Amino acid sequence: MTKTIQSTVLVTIFILAGQCLAFVTQIVIAAIFGAGANMDAFLAASAAPQYLMAVLIGSIGMVLIPVFVDYAAAGREEDAWRVASSVINICLLTLGGLTVIGMVFADVILRRMAPGLPDTTHSLAVNVALITWPGILLLTAISLLTSIYQSQLRFAWPAAVPVLGAAANLAMIAIFSRWWGAVGLAVSTTCGLILQALLLLPIVTRTGLYRMSVEWRHPGVVKILTLLAPLAFANIISKATPIVERFLASSMPEGSISHLNYAFGLSSVMVLILSTGITTVIFPIMAVNAGSNDMEGFRRNVSSSLRFMWLAVAPATALGIALALPLVSAAFLRGQFDAADAAVVAGLLQIYLLSLTGACLGNITGRSFYALKDTRTIAVIGSVEALAYLFYTYHLAGSFGTAGVAWGFVILYNVSFLWQVFVIRYKTGNVGGRTVVDSFARIGLAAIVAGIMAWFLSNLSTNLWGQLVLGTVAGFIGYIAALFALKVSEARSLLGLLVSVIK
């Protein structure tokens, strides 16, 4: 467990560094573009490539890792690489063809996906799309190479690479965006992805096991494609949230797409910081548990991961909601981003933060299905809930505007997490659960105390940074005190583990 914690801490540190750079990047972008036509054009142009990437590649890494681990554990490393090589080549060939189609028909695609854009914004978005479409090939390579590193329990370098990419991206945005506007932003983003792909290539070149071939009939390749097929089909609907949001927002007042993106971006930073470290480390371990049919170990790892993650997610949600306006203002209130934009984004952020529970903890429960090689359940139920999302989000947006779009996202992720918990429990023997419920209740109560204290004390100051500092410090102290007053065992365990790691 200590080694797992050490790896989690290391990965989380890199993720925190990368997200700090990404946060600074968002500040720079907000100052340069605000919530105007340039930003709307960039986001509209990025929607289709991102969607295609999510549909076809979003789950490939989580399907590849358990199969790769199985072959490696059996001492068949060459077979593991034959499978990985074939999967990489299939993905690059498929997405290469789709990238060409996307670039050729960029105008048509944008008219279908963001029909409400003004003509000038649409024309700019078409130019941006020609640069953003090739990014899906780079993202595919990055995702697959990262999965191979993680399959070999090598977490540090693939976690460090996005930090280097984010630093390069920030430097280029500061220069190119001022020269070329939204087109410069697209160029910077694509160049940052090129750098990341190049930095991850050594896992392929140094082993000498990568093959420029496609072995369609290899059992491992067949298994991956079989597991992936229902997911790709289901992802057509379940991964459509950015498309739905930008489609609906394109017909709302100018800046609506940007407002949603800024709020969602802040909540996404929290999701990555809070969940990626532990899920990155625990997933290969769960895959080993499942591969050896160690259901007791599997349940134990899932349970402890959920409880320790909730220890961070609960206060982040409460403090974020309490301090949303000063947080957004401190982050973005400069340049083209004004006070009216800050008020709108803060309100949307408070809604999006309610999805942290489902988005973060769902990273663990969702990966549990992949570790068990059960992609059919996620595909079937995921398709049903995604269809429901399309229905209720359309009506929520019609009634509440951008706030309705954000509420649709919250409902989707939290409901998804709930059903995953019950199904995973059923699949692993209907054992346990009381410890998790008791822990969640105690930690949740402590987080509410922290949120109330943060909100109350932040209002004692009229200074923006004073509100943030007072609220954060008060909330943190209140949370720690409440945890120990409520005798939350996870807090004591984490403190002991951190002390042992430091020593």
C-alpha positions as CSV (number, residue, x, y, z in Angstrom):
1,M,0.0,0.0,0.0
2,T,2.9,2.4,0.8
3,K,4.3,1.9,-2.7
4,T,0.9,2.6,-4.2
5,I,0.6,5.8,-2.1
6,Q,4.1,6.9,-3.2
7,S,3.3,6.4,-6.9
8,T,0.0,8.2,-6.4
9,V,1.7,11.1,-4.7
10,L,4.3,11.3,-7.5
11,V,1.8,11.2,-10.3
12,T,-0.5,13.7,-8.5
13,I,2.5,16.1,-8.1
14,F,3.1,16.0,-11.8
15,I,-0.6,16.4,-12.5
16,L,-0.8,19.3,-10.1
17,A,2.1,21.0,-11.9
18,G,0.5,20.3,-15.3
19,Q,-2.9,21.6,-14.2
20,C,-1.3,24.7,-12.7
21,L,0.3,25.4,-16.1
22,A,-3.1,24.7,-17.8
23,F,-4.8,27.0,-15.3
24,V,-2.3,29.8,-16.2
25,T,-2.9,29.0,-19.8
26,Q,-6.6,29.6,-19.3
27,I,-5.9,32.9,-17.6
28,V,-3.8,34.0,-20.5
29,I,-6.4,32.9,-23.0
30,A,-9.2,34.6,-21.1
31,A,-7.2,37.8,-21.0
32,I,-6.5,37.7,-24.7
33,F,-9.9,36.5,-26.0
34,G,-12.4,37.0,-23.2
35,A,-15.7,35.4,-24.0
36,G,-16.0,36.6,-27.6
37,A,-16.2,35.4,-31.2
38,N,-12.6,34.2,-31.4
39,M,-13.0,31.9,-28.4
40,D,-16.4,30.7,-29.6
41,A,-14.8,29.9,-33.0
42,F,-11.9,27.9,-31.5
43,L,-14.2,25.9,-29.2
44,A,-16.7,25.1,-32.0
45,A,-13.8,24.0,-34.3
46,S,-12.4,21.8,-31.6
47,A,-15.7,20.0,-30.8
48,A,-15.8,17.5,-33.7
49,P,-12.1,16.3,-33.4
50,Q,-12.5,16.0,-29.6
51,Y,-15.7,14.1,-30.0
52,L,-14.2,11.6,-32.6
53,M,-11.2,11.1,-30.3
54,A,-13.5,10.4,-27.4
55,V,-15.7,7.9,-29.4
56,L,-12.9,5.9,-30.9
57,I,-9.9,6.3,-28.5
58,G,-11.4,7.4,-25.2
59,S,-11.6,3.8,-23.9
60,I,-8.8,2.1,-25.9
61,G,-6.1,2.6,-23.2
62,M,-8.3,1.1,-20.5
63,V,-9.0,-1.9,-22.8
64,L,-5.4,-2.3,-23.8
65,I,-3.8,-2.2,-20.3
66,P,-5.5,-5.3,-18.9
67,V,-4.7,-7.4,-22.0
68,F,-1.1,-6.1,-22.1
69,V,-0.7,-6.9,-18.3
70,D,-2.1,-10.4,-18.8
71,Y,0.5,-11.2,-21.5
72,A,3.3,-9.6,-19.6
73,A,2.4,-11.4,-16.3
74,A,2.5,-14.7,-18.3
75,G,6.0,-14.0,-19.5
76,R,4.9,-13.4,-23.0
77,E,6.3,-9.8,-23.5
78,E,6.8,-10.3,-27.3
79,D,3.1,-11.2,-27.6
80,A,2.2,-8.2,-25.5
81,W,4.1,-5.9,-27.9
82,R,2.6,-7.6,-31.0
83,V,-0.8,-6.8,-29.7
84,A,0.1,-3.2,-28.7
85,S,1.8,-2.6,-32.1
86,S,-1.3,-3.8,-34.0
87,V,-3.7,-1.7,-31.9
88,I,-1.5,1.4,-32.4
89,N,-1.3,0.9,-36.2
90,I,-5.0,0.2,-36.5
91,C,-5.9,3.4,-34.6
92,L,-3.5,5.6,-36.5
93,L,-4.6,4.3,-39.9
94,T,-8.3,4.7,-39.0
95,L,-8.0,8.1,-37.5
96,G,-5.7,9.3,-40.3
97,G,-8.4,8.6,-42.8
98,L,-11.1,10.3,-40.7
99,T,-8.8,13.3,-40.1
100,V,-8.5,13.9,-43.9
101,I,-12.3,13.6,-44.2
102,G,-12.7,16.1,-41.3
103,M,-10.4,18.6,-42.9
104,V,-12.1,18.4,-46.3
105,F,-15.6,18.7,-44.9
106,A,-14.8,21.1,-42.1
107,D,-17.3,23.7,-43.3
108,V,-20.2,21.2,-43.6
109,I,-19.4,19.7,-40.2
110,L,-19.4,23.0,-38.4
111,R,-22.7,24.0,-40.0
112,R,-24.3,20.9,-38.6
113,M,-22.6,21.0,-35.1
114,A,-22.8,24.7,-34.4
115,P,-25.6,26.0,-36.6
116,G,-26.1,29.2,-34.6
117,L,-22.7,30.7,-35.1
118,P,-22.6,34.1,-37.0
119,D,-21.1,33.9,-40.5
120,T,-17.8,35.6,-39.5
121,T,-17.3,33.4,-36.5
122,H,-18.2,30.3,-38.6
123,S,-15.6,31.3,-41.3
124,L,-12.9,31.7,-38.6
125,A,-13.9,28.3,-37.1
126,V,-13.4,26.6,-40.4
127,N,-9.8,27.9,-40.6
128,V,-9.1,26.8,-37.1
129,A,-10.6,23.3,-37.8
130,L,-8.0,22.7,-40.5
131,I,-5.3,23.0,-37.7
132,T,-7.2,21.2,-34.9
133,W,-8.2,18.1,-36.8
134,P,-4.6,16.6,-37.1
135,G,-4.5,16.8,-33.3
136,I,-6.5,13.6,-33.0
137,L,-3.7,11.6,-34.4
138,L,-1.3,13.1,-31.9
139,L,-3.7,12.5,-29.0
140,T,-4.2,8.9,-30.1
141,A,-0.4,8.3,-30.1
142,I,-0.1,10.0,-26.7
143,S,-3.0,8.0,-25.2
144,L,-1.7,4.6,-26.4
145,L,2.0,5.2,-25.5
146,T,0.9,6.4,-22.1
147,S,-1.1,3.2,-21.6
148,I,1.9,1.1,-22.4
149,Y,4.1,2.9,-19.9
150,Q,1.3,2.4,-17.2
151,S,1.0,-1.3,-18.2
152,Q,4.6,-1.7,-17.1
153,L,3.9,0.2,-13.9
154,R,6.0,3.1,-15.1
155,F,4.1,6.2,-14.0
156,A,6.6,9.1,-13.6
157,W,7.7,9.9,-17.2
158,P,4.2,9.7,-18.8
159,A,3.0,11.9,-16.0
160,A,5.9,14.4,-16.5
161,V,5.4,14.7,-20.3
162,P,2.1,16.6,-20.2
163,V,3.8,19.1,-17.8
164,L,6.5,19.8,-20.4
165,G,3.8,19.9,-23.2
166,A,1.7,22.4,-21.1
167,A,4.8,24.6,-20.6
168,A,5.6,24.7,-24.3
169,N,1.9,25.3,-25.1
170,L,1.7,28.3,-22.7
171,A,4.8,29.9,-24.2
172,M,3.5,29.5,-27.8
173,I,0.0,30.8,-26.9
174,A,1.4,33.9,-25.4
175,I,3.2,34.6,-28.7
176,F,1.1,33.1,-31.5
177,S,-2.3,34.1,-30.2
178,R,-1.4,37.7,-30.2
179,W,-0.2,37.4,-33.8
180,W,-2.9,35.2,-35.4
181,G,-5.8,35.1,-32.9
182,A,-7.8,31.9,-32.7
183,V,-5.6,30.4,-35.5
184,G,-2.5,31.0,-33.3
185,L,-4.2,29.3,-30.4
186,A,-4.9,26.2,-32.6
187,V,-1.3,26.2,-33.8
188,S,0.1,26.4,-30.3
189,T,-2.2,23.5,-29.1
190,T,-1.2,21.2,-32.0
191,C,2.6,22.0,-31.5
192,G,2.3,21.1,-27.8
193,L,0.8,17.7,-28.7
194,I,3.6,17.1,-31.2
195,L,6.1,17.6,-28.4
196,Q,4.3,15.2,-26.0
197,A,4.1,12.5,-28.7
198,L,7.9,12.8,-29.4
199,L,8.8,12.6,-25.7
200,L,6.8,9.4,-25.3
201,L,8.2,7.6,-28.3
202,P,11.2,6.0,-26.5
203,I,9.0,3.3,-25.0
204,V,8.6,2.1,-28.6
205,T,12.0,2.8,-30.1
206,R,14.2,1.5,-27.3
207,T,12.5,-1.8,-26.8
208,G,12.8,-2.8,-30.4
209,L,9.6,-4.9,-30.1
210,Y,7.3,-2.5,-31.9
211,R,6.2,-3.8,-35.3
212,M,4.9,-1.9,-38.4
213,S,2.2,-4.5,-39.0
214,V,-1.4,-5.3,-38.2
215,E,-2.1,-8.9,-36.9
216,W,-5.9,-8.9,-37.1
217,R,-6.2,-12.5,-36.1
218,H,-3.9,-12.4,-33.0
219,P,-6.1,-13.5,-30.0
220,G,-5.0,-10.4,-28.0
221,V,-6.0,-8.1,-30.9
222,V,-9.3,-9.9,-31.3
223,K,-10.0,-9.6,-27.6
224,I,-9.2,-5.8,-27.5
225,L,-11.4,-5.1,-30.6
226,T,-14.2,-7.3,-29.2
227,L,-14.1,-5.4,-25.9
228,L,-13.8,-2.0,-27.7
229,A,-16.6,-2.5,-30.2
230,P,-19.6,-2.1,-27.8
231,L,-17.8,0.8,-26.1
232,A,-17.2,2.7,-29.4
233,F,-20.8,2.2,-30.4
234,A,-22.0,3.4,-27.0
235,N,-19.5,6.3,-27.0
236,I,-21.3,7.7,-30.1
237,I,-24.0,8.9,-27.7
238,S,-22.3,8.9,-24.3
239,K,-19.3,11.1,-25.4
240,A,-21.5,13.6,-27.1
241,T,-21.7,16.0,-24.1
242,P,-19.3,18.7,-25.6
243,I,-21.2,18.5,-28.9
244,V,-24.6,18.8,-27.3
245,E,-23.4,21.8,-25.1
246,R,-21.8,23.7,-28.0
247,F,-24.8,22.9,-30.3
248,L,-27.2,24.3,-27.8
249,A,-25.0,27.2,-26.8
250,S,-24.3,28.3,-30.4
251,S,-27.9,29.6,-30.6
252,M,-27.6,31.5,-27.3
253,P,-26.1,35.0,-26.9
254,E,-22.5,35.5,-28.0
255,G,-20.1,34.2,-25.4
256,S,-22.3,31.4,-24.1
257,I,-20.0,28.7,-25.5
258,S,-17.0,30.5,-23.9
259,H,-18.8,30.9,-20.5
260,L,-19.6,27.2,-20.4
261,N,-16.1,26.3,-21.4
262,Y,-14.4,28.5,-18.7
263,A,-16.6,27.0,-16.0
264,F,-16.3,23.5,-17.2
265,G,-12.5,24.0,-17.6
266,L,-12.1,25.0,-13.9
267,S,-14.1,22.0,-12.7
268,S,-12.2,19.7,-15.1
269,V,-8.9,20.9,-13.6
270,M,-10.2,19.8,-10.2
271,V,-11.3,16.4,-11.5
272,L,-7.8,15.8,-13.0
273,I,-6.0,16.9,-9.9
274,L,-8.2,14.9,-7.5
275,S,-8.7,11.7,-9.4
276,T,-6.0,11.1,-12.0
277,G,-3.2,10.2,-9.7
278,I,-4.9,7.5,-7.7
279,T,-6.8,6.0,-10.7
280,T,-3.6,5.9,-12.8
281,V,-1.9,3.9,-10.2
282,I,-4.7,1.7,-9.0
283,F,-6.0,0.6,-12.4
284,P,-3.2,-1.8,-13.4
285,I,-3.4,-3.2,-9.8
286,M,-7.1,-3.8,-10.2
287,A,-6.4,-5.4,-13.6
288,V,-3.9,-7.8,-11.9
289,N,-6.6,-8.6,-9.2
290,A,-9.2,-9.3,-11.8
291,G,-6.8,-11.4,-13.9
292,S,-5.9,-13.6,-11.0
293,N,-9.6,-13.8,-9.9
294,D,-8.7,-12.2,-6.6
295,M,-12.1,-10.6,-5.9
296,E,-11.3,-9.9,-2.3
297,G,-8.3,-7.9,-3.3
298,F,-10.3,-6.2,-6.0
299,R,-13.0,-5.1,-3.7
300,R,-10.5,-3.9,-1.1
301,N,-8.7,-1.8,-3.7
302,V,-11.9,-0.3,-5.1
303,S,-13.3,0.5,-1.6
304,S,-10.1,2.1,-0.3
305,S,-9.7,4.1,-3.5
306,L,-13.2,5.5,-3.3
307,R,-12.9,6.4,0.3
308,F,-9.5,8.1,0.0
309,M,-10.6,10.0,-3.1
310,W,-13.8,11.2,-1.4
311,L,-11.6,12.6,1.4
312,A,-10.3,15.2,-1.2
313,V,-13.4,15.5,-3.5
314,A,-15.9,16.4,-0.7
315,P,-14.0,19.5,0.6
316,A,-13.0,20.6,-2.9
317,T,-16.7,20.6,-3.9
318,A,-17.8,22.5,-0.8
319,L,-15.0,25.1,-0.8
320,G,-15.3,25.6,-4.6
321,I,-19.0,26.4,-4.3
322,A,-18.5,28.7,-1.4
323,L,-15.6,30.6,-3.1
324,A,-16.7,30.4,-6.7
325,L,-17.0,34.1,-7.5
326,P,-13.6,35.2,-5.9
327,L,-12.0,32.2,-7.5
328,V,-13.2,33.0,-11.0
329,S,-12.5,36.7,-10.6
330,A,-9.0,36.1,-9.4
331,A,-8.4,33.7,-12.2
332,F,-9.9,35.5,-15.2
333,L,-10.9,39.1,-14.4
334,R,-8.4,41.0,-16.6
335,G,-8.0,42.0,-20.3
336,Q,-11.1,41.2,-22.3
337,F,-12.7,39.2,-19.5
338,D,-14.9,41.5,-17.5
339,A,-17.0,41.5,-14.2
340,A,-20.2,40.4,-16.0
341,D,-18.3,37.4,-17.5
342,A,-17.0,36.5,-14.0
343,A,-20.5,36.5,-12.5
344,V,-21.9,34.2,-15.2
345,V,-18.9,31.8,-15.1
346,A,-19.0,31.7,-11.3
347,G,-22.7,30.7,-11.3
348,L,-22.0,28.0,-13.9
349,L,-19.0,26.8,-11.9
350,Q,-21.1,26.3,-8.8
351,I,-23.3,24.0,-10.8
352,Y,-20.5,22.1,-12.5
353,L,-18.8,21.4,-9.1
354,L,-21.7,19.3,-8.1
355,S,-20.6,16.8,-10.8
356,L,-17.2,16.3,-9.0
357,T,-18.5,13.3,-7.1
358,G,-19.6,11.4,-10.2
359,A,-16.7,12.6,-12.4
360,C,-13.9,11.8,-9.9
361,L,-15.3,8.7,-8.2
362,G,-16.7,7.4,-11.5
363,N,-13.1,7.3,-12.7
364,I,-12.6,4.4,-10.3
365,T,-15.9,2.6,-10.7
366,G,-15.7,3.0,-14.5
367,R,-12.2,1.5,-14.7
368,S,-13.4,-1.4,-12.5
369,F,-15.5,-2.6,-15.4
370,Y,-12.5,-2.4,-17.7
371,A,-10.3,-4.3,-15.2
372,L,-13.1,-7.0,-15.2
373,K,-13.1,-6.9,-19.0
374,D,-16.8,-6.1,-18.9
375,T,-17.3,-3.5,-21.5
376,R,-20.8,-4.6,-22.5
377,T,-22.5,-3.4,-19.3
378,I,-21.0,0.0,-19.6
379,A,-21.9,0.2,-23.3
380,V,-25.6,-0.8,-22.8
381,I,-26.4,1.2,-19.7
382,G,-24.2,4.1,-20.8
383,S,-26.1,4.3,-24.1
384,V,-29.5,4.5,-22.2
385,E,-28.3,7.2,-19.8
386,A,-26.7,9.2,-22.7
387,L,-30.0,9.1,-24.6
388,A,-31.8,10.4,-21.5
389,Y,-29.1,13.1,-21.2
390,L,-29.9,14.3,-24.7
391,F,-33.5,14.6,-23.9
392,Y,-33.4,16.3,-20.5
393,T,-30.5,18.6,-21.3
394,Y,-32.3,19.9,-24.4
395,H,-35.3,20.8,-22.2
396,L,-33.2,22.2,-19.4
397,A,-31.3,24.4,-21.8
398,G,-34.6,25.7,-23.2
399,S,-35.8,26.6,-19.8
400,F,-32.6,27.8,-18.0
401,G,-30.1,28.6,-20.8
402,T,-26.5,27.8,-20.1
403,A,-27.4,26.9,-16.5
404,G,-29.6,24.1,-17.8
405,V,-26.8,22.8,-20.0
406,A,-24.6,22.6,-16.9
407,W,-27.3,20.8,-14.8
408,G,-27.6,18.2,-17.6
409,F,-23.9,17.4,-17.2
410,V,-24.3,17.1,-13.4
411,I,-27.2,14.7,-13.6
412,L,-25.4,12.5,-16.2
413,Y,-22.2,12.0,-14.2
414,N,-23.8,11.5,-10.8
415,V,-26.4,9.1,-11.9
416,S,-23.7,7.2,-13.9
417,F,-21.6,6.8,-10.7
418,L,-24.5,5.5,-8.7
419,W,-25.5,2.7,-11.0
420,Q,-21.8,1.7,-11.4
421,V,-21.4,1.4,-7.7
422,F,-24.3,-1.0,-7.4
423,V,-23.4,-3.1,-10.4
424,I,-19.8,-3.4,-9.4
425,R,-20.9,-4.5,-5.9
426,Y,-23.1,-7.1,-7.5
427,K,-20.4,-8.4,-9.8
428,T,-17.9,-8.8,-6.9
429,G,-20.2,-10.9,-4.7
430,N,-22.6,-8.4,-3.0
431,V,-20.2,-8.1,-0.1
432,G,-19.4,-5.0,2.0
433,G,-20.5,-1.5,1.4
434,R,-21.2,-0.3,5.0
435,T,-17.7,1.0,5.5
436,V,-17.9,3.1,2.4
437,V,-21.4,4.5,3.3
438,D,-20.3,5.4,6.8
439,S,-17.0,7.0,5.6
440,F,-18.9,9.0,2.9
441,A,-21.4,10.3,5.4
442,R,-18.7,11.4,8.0
443,I,-16.5,13.0,5.3
444,G,-19.4,14.7,3.6
445,L,-20.6,16.2,6.9
446,A,-17.0,17.5,7.6
447,A,-17.0,19.0,4.1
448,I,-20.3,20.9,4.7
449,V,-18.8,22.4,7.9
450,A,-15.8,23.5,5.9
451,G,-17.9,25.1,3.1
452,I,-20.0,27.0,5.6
453,M,-17.0,28.3,7.4
454,A,-15.3,29.3,4.2
455,W,-18.4,31.2,2.9
456,F,-18.9,33.0,6.2
457,L,-15.4,34.1,6.8
458,S,-14.8,35.1,3.1
459,N,-17.6,37.5,3.4
460,L,-15.8,39.4,6.2
461,S,-13.4,40.8,3.6
462,T,-14.1,43.1,0.7
463,N,-10.7,42.4,-0.9
464,L,-10.7,39.7,-3.6
465,W,-7.6,37.9,-2.5
466,G,-8.5,38.4,1.2
467,Q,-11.8,36.5,0.5
468,L,-9.9,33.7,-1.1
469,V,-7.2,33.4,1.6
470,L,-9.7,33.8,4.5
471,G,-12.2,31.4,3.0
472,T,-9.6,28.7,2.1
473,V,-7.7,28.8,5.4
474,A,-11.0,28.7,7.4
475,G,-12.4,26.0,5.3
476,F,-9.3,23.8,5.6
477,I,-9.0,24.2,9.3
478,G,-12.7,23.5,9.8
479,Y,-12.5,20.4,7.6
480,I,-9.5,19.0,9.5
481,A,-11.1,19.7,12.8
482,A,-14.4,18.1,11.7
483,L,-12.6,15.0,10.4
484,F,-10.9,14.2,13.7
485,A,-14.0,15.2,15.7
486,L,-16.1,12.8,13.7
487,K,-13.3,10.1,14.0
488,V,-12.8,9.6,10.3
489,S,-10.4,6.6,10.1
490,E,-9.3,7.4,6.5
491,A,-7.9,10.8,7.7
492,R,-5.9,9.1,10.4
493,S,-4.6,6.4,8.0
494,L,-3.7,9.0,5.4
495,L,-1.8,11.0,7.9
496,G,0.1,7.9,9.0
497,L,1.0,6.9,5.5
498,L,2.2,10.4,4.6
499,V,4.4,10.4,7.7
500,S,5.9,7.0,6.7
501,V,6.5,8.2,3.1
502,I,8.3,11.4,4.3
503,K,10.5,9.3,6.7
